[in-house]
Amino acid sequence: MRTARFRTSDSCPLPPAARAATRAAIGLALVVTLFGAGCGGKASPFKPIVDEAPHAVAPTSARIEHVVLIELLDPADAADLKADSDRLIPTIPEVRGYVSGTPVDIGRGNVSRDYHVGLIVRFDSIEGYKAYLAHPSHEQLVQKWRPRWRKAYIVDFAP
């Protein structure tokens, strides 16, 4: 029996690093969405990324997952960026779920680790996402950390 193979690397317009970052972001988003944002059985101080009541979202709204992978100029700043994100992002009312983390090496060569901090932020709607972008806590975070990024790879998708 023959197995079909799809070769996206030749036809994809993104450079290899961007393709790897996209795969990493989607993989991280799927893992967090499927398994939640708790830490070793401890209660998380943040809003859970796993829906407690999936029926609570109005059928006319479009849930949005905002994934940000940040490579810093100084990798030693990762803990501070994560701490600032953990302090500021959950205070924004429109945020329905949030998780942050750093790369995990489990020995898979095809998993991107070319970032220092990953964030996933969930919104109930495009309007909520836009309100988050304009919120003073988000603006404060971006204003402080954008000059310290080497690059950021941002992916928004609706599950």
Backbone hydrogen bonds, N-H to C=O, Kabsch-Sander energy under -0.5 kcal/mol:
donor,donor_aa,acceptor,acceptor_aa,energy
7,R,5,R,-0.5
8,T,6,F,-0.8
12,C,8,T,-1.9
18,A,15,P,-0.5
19,R,15,P,-2.3
20,A,16,P,-2.5
21,A,17,A,-2.3
22,T,18,A,-2.4
23,R,19,R,-2.5
24,A,20,A,-2.4
25,A,21,A,-2.7
26,I,22,T,-2.7
27,G,23,R,-2.5
28,L,24,A,-2.9
29,A,25,A,-2.6
30,L,26,I,-2.6
31,V,27,G,-2.6
32,V,28,L,-2.6
33,T,29,A,-2.5
34,L,30,L,-2.7
35,F,31,V,-2.8
36,G,32,V,-2.1
39,C,42,K,-1.0
40,G,38,G,-0.6
42,K,39,C,-2.2
56,A,53,A,-2.7
57,V,54,P,-1.0
61,S,58,A,-2.0
63,R,61,S,-0.6
64,I,123,F,-2.3
65,E,157,F,-3.3
66,H,64,I,-0.5
66,H,121,V,-3.1
67,V,65,E,-0.6
67,V,155,V,-3.5
68,V,119,L,-2.6
69,L,153,Y,-2.7
70,I,68,V,-0.5
70,I,117,V,-3.0
71,E,69,L,-0.5
71,E,151,K,-2.9
72,L,70,I,-0.6
73,L,148,R,-3.1
77,D,74,D,-2.5
78,A,75,P,-1.7
81,L,77,D,-2.4
82,K,78,A,-2.7
83,A,79,A,-2.3
84,D,80,D,-2.6
85,S,81,L,-2.6
86,D,82,K,-2.8
87,R,83,A,-1.8
88,L,84,D,-2.4
89,I,85,S,-2.2
91,T,88,L,-1.2
92,I,89,I,-1.7
95,V,92,I,-1.9
96,R,122,R,-3.1
97,G,122,R,-1.0
98,Y,47,K,-1.3
99,V,120,I,-1.9
101,G,118,G,-2.1
106,I,104,V,-0.7
109,G,107,G,-0.6
111,V,108,R,-1.2
112,S,110,N,-0.6
116,H,70,I,-3.3
117,V,70,I,-1.7
118,G,101,G,-3.2
119,L,68,V,-2.7
120,I,99,V,-2.5
121,V,66,H,-2.6
122,R,97,G,-3.0
123,F,64,I,-2.4
129,Y,125,S,-1.9
130,K,126,I,-2.6
131,A,127,E,-2.3
132,Y,128,G,-2.1
133,L,129,Y,-2.1
134,A,130,K,-1.4
135,H,131,A,-0.8
135,H,132,Y,-0.8
139,E,135,H,-2.5
140,Q,136,P,-2.4
141,L,137,S,-2.0
142,V,138,H,-2.7
143,Q,139,E,-2.7
144,K,140,Q,-2.1
145,W,141,L,-2.4
146,R,142,V,-2.7
148,R,145,W,-1.7
149,W,146,R,-1.5
150,R,71,E,-3.6
151,K,71,E,-1.8
153,Y,69,L,-3.0
154,I,152,A,-0.6
155,V,67,V,-2.9
157,F,65,E,-2.3
